[in-house]
């Protein structure tokens, strides 16, 4: 079994401020007279009500449910999770930082692919971890994290944690549940596997029950930013064994997710037909966008996300195209890491499909085909 940070094996720390919602559940009755939590309960919020409406204003004066029970119940119902395997926090990024605090103290080694989602490396270095980066596996058909190389590095470097984005960001490559299980088995027994599943909802096999199970030594992190359009409210969730989540709760900011955010997420989850329609439309746009650039001769990477990745012949060329588009007021993404600097990432929004919107990129692709 992988280890947590050494100090967490001692009794405590216990959350000193569980909050109203947790306390009411423990007592088994409501507490309508809120006389001790020092919130701004009497704030009239006239300006806020005028600008956003009464419904929003009602959510902003009180601390949120530290356990996010209502949201966890809805997520469990939608995806088939066990309720006690879920922990809600302020977005997938916050969860990545939380996992590092819990399992990888300063001085320990963590492993990730060179050029993958950069926030993980940013957090790891900021915590004082030693970050080992492993080259992607690249061939004519794919550009994907190299699972064998990640596992080998974990053994060689005595790593405390291996990070894998699945599907990958920025390439879009998905690994199957069996691939993840084999990677976990190949890692040292005392090494954690951290799965960043921010784009999971856009997979063809997203409903596979294998993805709902909490696995020993594995922590999955997902977000409501993409498929549910709540990026600005910052909310995500982790899937792990209850014993693992209990350790994570020891180092978690207990009111990180606001009352308003939880309420908004519950409303969205209470209307699953809207979420499902959005996911279908994103996938349809992704396929149209990929087909368009493929018809021009572009090297479009297979994607199971809400974006496509286009592989250009060099980092220099990708950098120039990216700069040209920025100069025209058009923001696409190019990884800052030199290992993937030749990849451009385009989100599958309707604006990307407007004729001529990405002409600078289209021109370069066509020139490459006729060169």
Beta strands, then each sheet from edge to edge (+ up, - down):
strand 1: 86-89
strand 2: 109-113
strand 3: 130-134
strand 4: 137-138
strand 5: 143-144
strand 6: 161-165
strand 7: 192-196
strand 8: 218-223
strand 9: 236-239
strand 10: 299-301
strand 11: 307-311
strand 12: 333-334
strand 13: 343-347
sheet 1: 1+ 9- 8+ 7+ 6+ 2+ 3+
sheet 2: 4+ 5-
sheet 3: 10+ 11- 13+ 12-
end
